[in-house]
Amino acid sequence: MKRIRIRQIRSGIGKPVDQKRTLKALGLGRLNRTIEHNATPQIIGMVRKVAHLVVVEEI
Protein backbone atom coordinates (compact mmCIF):
# COMPACT_ATOMS: atom_id res chain seq x y z
CA MET A 1 0.00 0.00 0.00
CA LYS A 2 1.22 3.49 -0.81
CA ARG A 3 2.28 5.75 2.03
CA ILE A 4 1.99 9.51 2.17
CA ARG A 5 3.83 12.08 4.25
CA ILE A 6 1.68 14.98 5.48
CA ARG A 7 3.16 18.21 6.85
CA GLN A 8 1.10 21.02 8.34
CA ILE A 9 2.13 24.38 6.89
CA ARG A 10 -0.73 26.63 8.03
CA SER A 11 -2.41 27.10 11.37
CA GLY A 12 -5.88 25.85 12.20
CA ILE A 13 -6.63 29.02 14.19
CA GLY A 14 -9.75 30.72 12.89
CA LYS A 15 -10.76 27.71 10.80
CA PRO A 16 -14.07 25.80 11.22
CA VAL A 17 -14.26 23.25 14.01
CA ASP A 18 -14.53 20.30 11.62
CA GLN A 19 -11.22 21.26 10.00
CA LYS A 20 -9.54 21.54 13.41
CA ARG A 21 -10.85 18.10 14.34
CA THR A 22 -9.63 16.68 11.03
CA LEU A 23 -6.11 17.99 11.71
CA LYS A 24 -6.17 16.42 15.16
CA ALA A 25 -7.46 13.11 13.78
CA LEU A 26 -4.59 13.05 11.27
CA GLY A 27 -2.13 13.51 14.14
CA LEU A 28 -1.28 17.12 13.35
CA GLY A 29 -1.81 20.26 15.36
CA ARG A 30 1.41 22.24 15.19
CA LEU A 31 3.09 23.93 12.30
CA ASN A 32 5.74 21.87 10.49
CA ARG A 33 4.70 18.67 12.23
CA THR A 34 5.08 15.72 9.85
CA ILE A 35 3.20 12.44 9.98
CA GLU A 36 3.09 9.38 7.71
CA HIS A 37 -0.06 7.43 6.89
CA ASN A 38 -1.11 4.69 4.51
CA ALA A 39 -2.95 6.18 1.55
CA THR A 40 -6.39 4.75 2.32
CA PRO A 41 -9.55 6.38 0.93
CA GLN A 42 -10.43 7.64 4.42
CA ILE A 43 -7.07 9.38 4.90
CA ILE A 44 -7.15 10.83 1.38
CA GLY A 45 -10.59 12.30 2.10
CA MET A 46 -9.36 13.84 5.34
CA VAL A 47 -6.36 15.34 3.55
CA ARG A 48 -8.61 16.84 0.86
CA LYS A 49 -10.69 18.51 3.55
CA VAL A 50 -7.65 20.36 4.94
CA ALA A 51 -5.60 20.56 1.72
CA HIS A 52 -5.13 24.31 2.14
CA LEU A 53 -3.40 23.72 5.50
CA VAL A 54 -1.07 20.84 4.63
CA VAL A 55 1.48 19.64 2.06
CA VAL A 56 1.34 16.01 0.94
CA GLU A 57 4.03 13.94 -0.71
CA GLU A 58 4.11 10.28 -1.68
CA ILE A 59 6.81 8.10 -0.17
Residue frames relative to the residue before (quaternion, step in Angstrom):
aa qw qx qy qz dx dy dz
M 1.0000 0.0000 0.0000 0.0000 0.00 0.00 0.00
K 0.5050 -0.6519 0.4740 0.3088 3.55 -1.04 0.81
R 0.2232 -0.7429 0.6152 0.1404 3.52 -1.23 0.60
I 0.1570 -0.7720 0.6082 0.0971 3.53 -1.18 0.61
R 0.2736 -0.7240 0.6107 0.1673 3.53 -1.20 0.64
I 0.1126 -0.8015 0.5873 0.0075 3.56 -0.73 1.14
R 0.0321 -0.7913 0.6105 -0.0119 3.57 -0.87 1.01
Q 0.3569 -0.7321 0.5416 0.2081 3.56 -0.84 1.00
I 0.1003 -0.8250 0.5557 0.0213 3.57 -0.74 1.08
R 0.7594 0.2422 -0.1684 0.5799 3.59 1.26 -0.26
S 0.5574 -0.6395 0.4360 0.3003 3.52 -1.17 0.69
G 0.4419 -0.6842 0.5204 0.2565 3.52 -1.25 0.54
I 0.4254 0.7079 -0.4633 0.3213 3.58 1.30 -0.02
G 0.8196 0.2195 -0.1891 0.4942 3.54 -0.91 0.97
K 0.5674 0.5784 -0.3862 0.4408 3.58 1.28 0.04
P 0.6504 -0.5153 0.3699 0.4178 3.63 -1.19 0.35
V 0.6509 -0.5552 0.3649 0.3673 3.54 -1.17 0.66
D 0.6506 0.5229 -0.3410 0.4324 3.61 0.93 -0.78
Q 0.6408 0.5029 -0.3349 0.4736 3.61 1.07 -0.61
K 0.6200 0.5288 -0.3379 0.4710 3.60 1.05 -0.71
R 0.6685 0.4937 -0.2967 0.4704 3.57 0.96 -0.85
T 0.6213 0.5355 -0.3383 0.4613 3.58 1.08 -0.69
L 0.6286 0.5202 -0.3343 0.4717 3.60 0.99 -0.79
K 0.6695 0.4994 -0.2970 0.4628 3.56 0.90 -0.92
A 0.6552 0.5146 -0.3086 0.4590 3.59 0.98 -0.82
L 0.6505 0.4959 -0.3132 0.4825 3.59 1.13 -0.60
G 0.5353 -0.6253 0.4098 0.3931 3.59 1.21 -0.36
L 0.5524 0.5876 -0.3968 0.4383 3.55 1.26 0.35
G 0.1520 0.8016 -0.5715 0.0879 3.56 -1.25 -0.03
R 0.7399 0.2662 -0.1813 0.5907 3.56 1.28 -0.29
L 0.5823 -0.5732 0.4374 0.3755 3.53 -1.16 0.51
N 0.8468 0.1722 -0.1745 0.4720 3.53 -1.18 0.80
R 0.4227 0.6574 -0.5053 0.3659 3.59 1.15 0.39
T 0.1626 -0.7962 0.5800 0.0575 3.57 -0.92 0.95
I 0.0143 -0.7834 0.6205 -0.0315 3.54 -1.02 0.87
E 0.2459 -0.7547 0.5890 0.1515 3.57 -1.16 0.61
H 0.0193 -0.7846 0.6192 -0.0250 3.55 -1.04 0.90
N 0.5141 -0.5550 0.5287 0.3849 3.53 -1.31 0.26
A 0.4578 -0.7025 0.4793 0.2591 3.56 -1.04 0.79
T 0.0967 0.7953 -0.5845 0.1285 3.57 0.40 1.24
P 0.6509 -0.5168 0.3625 0.4216 3.62 -1.15 0.36
Q 0.6284 0.5428 -0.3402 0.4413 3.60 1.05 -0.70
I 0.6763 0.4807 -0.2863 0.4792 3.58 0.91 -0.91
I 0.6313 0.5295 -0.3342 0.4576 3.59 0.97 -0.82
G 0.6508 0.5141 -0.3105 0.4645 3.60 0.99 -0.80
M 0.6438 0.5098 -0.3180 0.4739 3.57 1.02 -0.78
V 0.6478 0.5166 -0.3150 0.4629 3.57 0.99 -0.83
R 0.6368 0.5277 -0.3327 0.4531 3.60 0.98 -0.78
K 0.6331 0.5538 -0.3302 0.4282 3.57 1.04 -0.76
V 0.7864 0.2345 -0.1221 0.5583 3.60 1.07 -0.71
A 0.1961 0.8359 -0.4938 0.1380 3.59 1.18 0.56
H 0.6560 0.5145 -0.3164 0.4526 3.60 1.10 -0.58
L 0.6931 0.4541 -0.2705 0.4902 3.60 1.28 -0.17
V 0.7721 0.3199 -0.1503 0.5281 3.59 1.20 -0.38
V 0.2676 -0.6907 0.6392 0.2066 3.52 -1.44 0.23
V 0.1419 -0.8009 0.5805 0.0370 3.56 -0.89 1.02
E 0.0252 0.7752 -0.6311 0.0083 3.53 -1.07 0.80
E 0.4355 -0.6787 0.5220 0.2779 3.56 -1.10 0.70
I 0.3202 -0.7353 0.5691 0.1816 3.53 -1.12 0.73
